[in-house]
Amino acid sequence: MIDGVMIHTQWEALPADPIDTITLYLGAERQRAYYTYLLSAHPKRIIFNPGAENDELEQLAQAAGIQTLQACTLVMLRTNQY
């Protein structure tokens, strides 16, 4: 735990509640290990932050009906576009 926040070091079961948004900061070359987990979460959207752009995962997500954005989550939050 850090400052009262649990830090998970292993895969967690997907929550029962729907996931609205997954925001990625991880570079494309390291994302491949997470494809199945990310797509099986069936989020409404995935945000690819600068440096995390990934055409392959973006195409897979769109084929699964998941909206994708290449954007900066922090800017979106700051400008009320999130």
Secondary structure as UniProt FT lines:
FT   TURN            3..4
FT   STRAND          21..24
FT   HELIX           28..31
FT   HELIX           32..34
FT   HELIX           35..40
FT   STRAND          45..48
FT   TURN            50..51
FT   HELIX           55..63
FT   TURN            64..65
FT   STRAND          67..70
FT   HELIX           73..78
FT   TURN            79..80
//
